[in-house]
Amino acid sequence: PSWRMERDFGSIGHPAVVGTIAQIGDFAVAIPPYSGINSRGAWHSKELYAQGTNRLVWSVAGKKGLRSEIAATASGDGGSQPVTTAASISCTGVFCVASRADLLALAREWRAMLAIGAVAAAIGAWMLADIIVAWIRTRWSFAERFRRGMGSKSIVLVYQPIVDLRTNEVVSVEVLARWRDLDDSIVQPSRFIPLVAQLKRTRQFTQLVIESAYDELRTLPARKPPLQVNFNVFACDFDSTLILQWLKRFRSDARMRVAVELVEEQDVDLANAQQAIEVLSDAGVPTYIDDFGTGYSNLARVARLPVEGVKLDRSFAMSPPDSVMGRMLSQVIELIKASGRVIIVEGVETMTRLNLLRATQSVDLVQGYAIAKPLTIDELREFLAQGRADTASPATVADPAHHRRKAEPVAQ
């Protein structure tokens, strides 16, 4: 936030009150004078102050000018500091706390106090600044900002087209999620997805993504055949009843089909997963194993689970041909093809690799920057209006050196 210090609150109905205004975007909060830092005795002084650019300093609470006194003593301009005096300055962001304790003054004020009590009180005063700084740091940490701010208005969706290699038609899109921080910066999923799991809010997050995606995608023109929409689902939430409830609006809309991608970032019970996949399939919702080649995914699971298809991780797609992963690519494709599963290769970043995959005649679907970057709903509408994916201009193919590795295990 941006800060306005020492402002008169008379215009908002509080005459003779001077405080601070914190603003984020179009919203502002008026913060009255803070009294919690007031000193409690002659032996102890504190000052809460803010520091801006060009060395500007505003005293917010406590003993005004204490910071200057401590700084002058430390530089020698204000003389040497007595050995019985402890002083410190701690800062986080624009706010700082200056604290000074005089042990002799404390002893004079509390003659009956034992020496150990005096030392303990002095240490407590010394630590007070760090406690306040720690509270501010925790309150405004990324984890706390995300915990407080996760909601439909802060989740930003993009859609990456998936193309049929035989027809060059866009047959589906994968829904990917970003998070908008308080300063309007866009946070990639590799930062916040682990927090979703840690906070045990995976179900809330996935439901928010699905609901927001429907509100956006239903504005697209109808297509024939209907556009398939793929959602990633946490392994811990892979329950057919729960998923079908989430997808209720999509399933009742004939303009779209829907599929789920199971990310095995944690082990799953194969018997339960098999039953859930069968129920979803009977309801017209196919399941794909996502990011094959990472986590717990393996060929044995592909053979046992009745999934519609398998998505090969970009570690296969863009590995150099002479690397171990590159040499394994064709064998892995043939093994999966032998199982009768649809093969999707994601993370395809160059036309050269796209043509190599096309030449295998075994890869069914592809997605990646060679076709299109993740698109906003408006960009997706324009992209679909172009017709086949091979009509996209070369400008839509980004430089692979600038691509971010996909690390989006849930609704991305």
C-alpha positions in Angstrom: 0.0 0.0 0.0 0.9 3.7 -0.3 1.0 5.7 2.9 0.0 9.2 3.8 1.4 10.2 7.2 0.2 12.8 9.7 -3.1 13.6 8.0 -6.0 15.6 9.6 -9.1 13.4 10.0 -11.4 16.5 10.4 -12.8 16.0 6.9 -14.0 12.5 7.8 -15.7 13.5 11.0 -12.9 13.3 13.5 -11.7 16.9 14.3 -8.4 17.3 16.1 -7.3 13.8 15.2 -4.2 13.3 13.2 -3.4 9.8 11.8 -2.3 7.7 8.9 -4.0 6.8 5.6 -3.1 3.5 3.9 -4.3 3.1 0.3 -4.4 0.1 -2.1 -5.8 1.0 -5.5 -9.1 2.8 -5.1 -9.6 1.8 -1.4 -8.1 3.6 1.6 -8.2 3.0 5.4 -7.9 5.8 7.9 -5.7 4.5 10.9 -6.1 6.6 14.1 -3.2 7.4 16.4 -1.6 4.2 17.7 -1.3 4.2 21.5 0.0 0.6 22.1 3.6 1.7 21.8 3.5 4.4 24.4 6.3 4.1 26.9 5.4 2.8 30.4 8.1 4.4 32.5 11.0 6.9 32.6 13.4 4.1 32.1 12.0 3.0 28.7 11.4 4.9 25.5 9.9 3.8 22.2 9.1 5.4 18.9 7.2 4.0 15.9 8.0 5.9 12.7 7.8 5.6 9.0 10.5 6.3 6.5 9.9 7.4 2.9 12.0 8.3 -0.1 14.5 11.1 0.0 15.2 10.3 3.7 11.8 11.7 4.8 10.7 10.4 8.3 7.4 10.7 10.0 6.9 9.9 13.7 3.8 7.8 14.1 3.7 7.1 17.9 5.8 7.0 21.0 8.6 9.4 21.9 9.1 11.7 18.9 12.8 12.2 17.9 14.0 9.0 19.7 15.3 7.6 16.4 17.4 10.7 15.8 18.9 10.5 19.3 19.8 6.8 18.9 21.3 7.4 15.4 23.3 10.3 16.7 24.7 8.3 19.6 25.6 5.4 17.3 27.5 7.8 14.9 29.3 9.5 17.8 27.7 12.9 17.0 25.6 12.7 20.2 28.3 11.4 22.5 28.8 7.8 23.6 26.0 5.7 25.0 26.2 4.6 28.6 26.9 0.9 29.2 23.7 0.7 31.2 21.6 1.8 28.3 20.4 -0.6 25.6 19.0 0.8 22.3 17.9 -0.7 19.0 16.2 0.1 15.7 14.3 -2.5 13.7 12.5 -2.0 10.3 10.2 -3.8 8.0 9.0 -2.1 4.9 8.4 1.6 5.5 7.9 1.1 9.3 10.5 1.1 12.0 10.6 0.8 15.8 13.3 2.6 17.9 13.6 1.4 21.5 15.8 2.5 24.3 16.0 1.2 27.9 18.0 2.7 30.8 18.7 0.1 33.5 19.8 2.6 36.1 16.6 4.6 35.7 14.7 1.3 36.0 16.5 0.4 39.2 15.7 3.9 40.7 12.1 3.6 39.8 11.7 0.1 41.2 14.1 -0.1 44.1 12.3 -3.1 45.5 12.7 -5.1 42.4 15.4 -7.8 42.4 18.3 -7.3 40.1 17.2 -10.3 38.0 13.8 -8.6 37.5 15.5 -5.4 36.3 17.5 -7.3 33.8 14.5 -9.3 32.6 12.5 -6.1 32.1 15.3 -4.5 30.2 15.5 -7.6 27.9 11.8 -7.5 27.4 12.0 -3.9 26.3 14.8 -4.7 24.0 12.8 -7.5 22.4 9.6 -5.4 22.0 10.7 -3.9 18.7 11.4 -7.3 17.2 8.0 -8.5 18.3 6.2 -5.7 16.6 8.3 -6.1 13.5 7.6 -9.8 13.4 3.9 -9.2 13.7 4.0 -6.8 10.8 6.1 -9.2 8.7 3.7 -12.1 9.4 0.6 -10.1 8.8 1.7 -9.0 5.4 3.6 -12.1 4.3 2.7 -13.7 1.0 1.1 -16.7 2.8 -1.1 -14.5 4.9 -2.1 -12.3 2.0 -3.1 -15.3 0.0 -5.0 -16.8 2.9 -7.0 -13.6 3.4 -7.4 -12.8 -0.3 -8.2 -16.1 -2.0 -11.6 -15.7 -3.6 -13.4 -15.5 -7.0 -12.3 -11.8 -7.5 -8.6 -12.6 -7.0 -8.4 -15.7 -9.2 -7.5 -14.9 -12.8 -8.2 -17.6 -15.4 -6.4 -18.3 -18.7 -7.0 -21.0 -21.2 -4.5 -23.0 -23.3 -5.8 -24.5 -26.5 -5.3 -28.3 -27.2 -5.1 -29.2 -30.9 -5.8 -32.4 -32.8 -2.6 -33.1 -34.8 -4.5 -34.8 -37.6 -6.9 -32.0 -38.3 -5.2 -28.9 -36.7 -8.5 -28.2 -35.0 -8.7 -26.8 -31.5 -10.7 -29.6 -29.7 -10.3 -28.5 -26.1 -8.8 -26.0 -23.7 -7.1 -26.5 -20.4 -8.2 -24.1 -17.6 -5.2 -22.5 -15.8 -5.4 -20.2 -12.8 -3.3 -17.3 -11.6 -3.7 -15.2 -8.4 -3.9 -11.5 -8.3 -2.0 -10.1 -5.3 -3.0 -6.9 -3.4 -0.8 -4.8 -5.6 -2.4 -6.2 -8.8 0.7 -8.3 -9.7 -0.1 -11.7 -11.1 1.3 -14.6 -9.1 2.2 -17.9 -10.9 0.7 -21.1 -9.5 4.1 -22.5 -8.4 4.0 -20.0 -5.6 0.4 -20.4 -4.4 -0.7 -24.0 -5.2 1.4 -25.5 -2.4 -0.3 -23.0 0.0 -3.8 -24.1 -1.2 -2.9 -27.7 -0.1 -1.2 -26.5 3.1 -4.2 -24.5 4.1 -6.5 -27.4 3.2 -8.6 -25.3 0.9 -8.2 -27.4 -2.2 -11.9 -28.0 -2.6 -12.8 -24.4 -2.2 -10.1 -23.4 -4.7 -11.2 -25.9 -7.4 -14.8 -25.0 -7.0 -14.0 -21.3 -7.4 -12.0 -22.1 -10.6 -14.8 -24.2 -12.2 -17.5 -21.6 -11.4 -15.5 -18.7 -12.7 -14.5 -20.7 -15.8 -18.2 -21.4 -16.6 -19.1 -17.7 -16.2 -16.5 -16.8 -18.8 -16.7 -19.7 -21.2 -20.5 -19.6 -21.6 -20.0 -16.2 -23.4 -18.2 -18.0 -26.3 -20.1 -18.7 -29.5 -21.4 -22.3 -29.8 -19.2 -24.7 -31.7 -19.7 -28.1 -33.4 -18.5 -30.3 -32.1 -18.7 -28.7 -28.6 -15.5 -27.4 -27.1 -14.1 -29.6 -24.4 -12.9 -27.9 -21.2 -10.3 -29.7 -19.1 -9.9 -29.0 -15.3 -7.1 -30.3 -13.1 -8.2 -31.9 -9.8 -6.1 -32.5 -6.7 -5.6 -36.2 -6.0 -6.9 -35.7 -2.5 -10.3 -34.5 -4.0 -10.7 -37.2 -6.7 -14.2 -38.2 -5.7 -16.8 -38.7 -8.4 -19.7 -37.4 -6.4 -17.8 -34.2 -5.5 -16.5 -33.6 -9.1 -19.9 -34.2 -10.7 -21.4 -31.6 -8.3 -18.8 -29.1 -9.2 -19.3 -29.7 -13.0 -23.1 -29.6 -12.8 -23.5 -26.4 -14.9 -21.1 -27.5 -17.5 -22.8 -30.9 -17.9 -26.2 -29.3 -18.4 -24.8 -27.0 -21.1 -24.9 -28.7 -24.5 -22.4 -26.1 -25.9 -19.5 -27.6 -24.0 -18.1 -30.9 -22.9 -16.0 -31.3 -19.8 -13.0 -33.5 -18.7 -10.8 -33.8 -15.6 -7.1 -34.2 -15.4 -5.7 -36.2 -12.4 -2.4 -34.9 -11.1 -0.7 -37.5 -9.1 1.3 -35.2 -6.9 0.5 -37.6 -4.1 -0.2 -41.3 -4.0 -3.8 -42.4 -4.6 -5.8 -45.5 -3.8 -6.0 -47.3 -7.1 -9.2 -49.1 -6.3 -11.0 -45.9 -5.3 -9.5 -44.0 -8.3 -10.6 -46.7 -10.7 -14.2 -46.6 -9.3 -14.3 -42.8 -9.5 -13.0 -42.8 -13.1 -15.7 -45.3 -14.2 -18.5 -43.3 -12.6 -17.2 -40.1 -14.3 -16.9 -41.9 -17.6 -20.5 -43.2 -17.3 -21.6 -39.6 -16.7 -19.8 -38.4 -19.9 -16.8 -36.9 -18.1 -13.5 -38.5 -19.3 -10.4 -38.6 -17.1 -6.8 -38.0 -18.2 -3.6 -38.6 -16.3 -1.7 -35.3 -16.2 2.0 -34.7 -16.2 2.9 -38.3 -17.0 6.6 -38.9 -16.1 6.5 -36.9 -12.8 5.2 -37.7 -9.4 3.6 -41.1 -8.9 2.5 -41.6 -12.5 3.8 -44.7 -14.3 2.9 -47.2 -17.0 1.4 -49.7 -14.5 -1.1 -47.1 -13.4 -1.9 -46.3 -17.0 -2.6 -49.9 -17.6 -4.8 -50.4 -14.5 -6.8 -47.1 -14.5 -9.6 -46.8 -17.2 -8.6 -43.3 -18.2 -9.4 -41.7 -21.5 -5.8 -40.6 -22.1 -2.4 -39.6 -20.9 -0.7 -36.2 -21.0 3.1 -36.4 -21.3 4.9 -33.8 -19.2 6.9 -31.1 -21.0 10.1 -32.8 -19.6 9.5 -35.3 -22.4 8.2 -32.8 -25.0 11.1 -30.5 -25.0 14.0 -32.7 -24.0 17.0 -32.7 -26.4 16.8 -35.7 -28.8 20.2 -37.0 -27.5 19.2 -36.8 -23.8 17.8 -39.8 -21.8 14.3 -38.3 -21.8 14.6 -37.5 -25.5 15.5 -41.0 -26.4 12.7 -42.4 -24.2 10.0 -40.2 -25.8 9.3 -42.5 -28.8 9.3 -45.6 -26.6 7.0 -44.1 -24.1 4.6 -42.9 -26.8 4.5 -46.4 -28.3 3.9 -48.1 -24.9 1.0 -45.7 -24.1 -0.4 -46.1 -27.6 -0.4 -49.9 -27.1 -2.7 -49.4 -24.1 -5.3 -47.8 -26.3 -5.1 -44.4 -24.5 -5.3 -41.0 -26.2 -1.8 -39.3 -26.1 -1.5 -35.6 -25.4 1.9 -34.0 -25.3 2.0 -30.7 -23.4 4.7 -28.0 -23.2 5.4 -28.1 -27.0 7.3 -24.9 -27.6 8.8 -25.0 -31.1 7.4 -25.9 -34.5 10.3 -28.2 -35.0 9.3 -30.4 -32.1 5.6 -30.1 -33.1 6.5 -31.5 -36.6 8.5 -34.3 -35.0 5.6 -35.3 -32.9 3.3 -35.2 -35.9 5.7 -37.5 -37.8 5.3 -40.2 -35.2 1.7 -40.6 -36.2 1.0 -41.8 -32.7 0.5 -38.5 -30.9 -3.2 -37.5 -30.9 -3.2 -34.0 -29.3 -0.7 -31.3 -28.4 -0.6 -28.1 -26.5 2.1 -25.5 -25.8 3.5 -22.2 -26.9 4.1 -23.5 -30.4 0.3 -23.3 -30.8 -0.7 -20.6 -28.3 0.2 -19.2 -25.0 -2.4 -19.4 -22.2 -5.1 -16.9 -23.3 -7.5 -14.7 -21.5 -11.2 -15.3 -22.4 -11.1 -12.4 -24.9 -7.9 -13.7 -26.5 -9.4 -17.2 -26.7 -12.5 -15.9 -28.5 -10.3 -14.3 -31.1 -8.1 -17.4 -31.4 -11.0 -19.7 -31.9 -12.5 -17.3 -34.5 -9.4 -17.8 -36.7 -10.4 -21.4 -37.4 -7.6 -24.0 -37.5 -4.6 -23.6 -35.3 -2.2 -23.7 -38.2 -3.6 -20.3 -39.4 -2.2 -18.6 -36.3 0.5 -16.0 -37.2 4.1 -16.7 -36.2 3.9 -13.8 -33.7 1.8 -16.1 -31.4 4.8 -18.5 -31.0 6.8 -17.1 -28.1 10.5 -17.5 -27.6 11.0 -20.8 -25.6 13.7 -19.2 -23.5 11.1 -17.0 -21.9 8.6 -19.8 -21.2 7.8 -20.6 -17.6 7.9 -24.3 -16.7 4.4 -25.5 -16.0 4.0 -26.2 -12.2 0.2 -26.1 -11.8 -1.2 -29.2 -10.2 -4.7 -28.0 -9.6 -7.0 -26.2 -12.0 -3.7 -24.4 -12.6 
